[in-house]
Amino acid sequence: MNTKTKNLRIPIGFCPKCSHAVIYAHDPKEKRNVTVRIAEDGYTGKTMLCAKCKTMLVILEKPKVARGYVAVPVVSFR
């Protein structure tokens, strides 16, 4: 296997403010599972700083579910 194809990084997430690539993966299909948006004040989840425009970004990953099943998000615990 060629070393260029072995270490291939494909951009899958981009900064919504400056369109700079911030998340990379080996599989381009992972783009469907990741969402990037600008973080609100006080957000405590998974974040990342854009290297180009210095904007704090939120990384939202959809859960991976086996084929034939449906993922239902838990909204609140009562």
N, C-alpha and C positions, 0 to 999 in steps of 0.2 A: 504494500500500500504506500502510496506517495505521501510524504510528510505534509505537503500543502493541503491535501484533501483530509488528512487525519486531524489536523488542528484547525479546520475550517470553522470560523465564527460568523454566523449569519445574524444581522441585526433584526430583532423582533419587536423592540419597544423604542419609541421615539418621544422626545420631549415635545409636549403640545405647544410650547411657547416658541422654540427656535428650531424644531425638527431635527435635533441632534440625536444620533443613536445612543441609547443609554443601556439597553439590555440586549445581550447576544445569546444565541443557542446554536447547537449543532444541527438541530432539526427545524426547518422552516415552518413546519406545521404547529410548532409551539406558539406561533404568533396568535393563534385563535384563543389560547388560554391565558393571555396576559393583557392587562389594560394599564395604561399609564395616564395619570391625570395630575394636575397641580394640587398640592396639599393645602388644606384649609388651616387656619390658626388653631392650635390645640389638638391636631390630629396625632394619635398615639400608635398607629399601626406601622407597617413596613414602609419606610421611605427611602429616598435616594436623592442625592444632590446632582443636578445637571452640571457637567464639567464646563460647558460652554457659557450658559447664561446664569448659572448659580441659582436656579430655581429649585425649591424643594418639591419633589415629586412623590406621588403615592403609587405603589406597585400593587395592583390587584390581580391575583391569580385565581382562575376558575378551578374548582376541584376536578381531578381526573377521575372519570367514572367509566367502568367497564361497559362495553357495547351491550345494548339492550336494557340498561338501567337508566333511571332518571335521577339527577341530583336535586334535592330539595333543600334550599338554604334555611337555616334556623334563624328566625328573626328575633325572638325574645324567649326567655325562660320564665314560665309562670307556673 
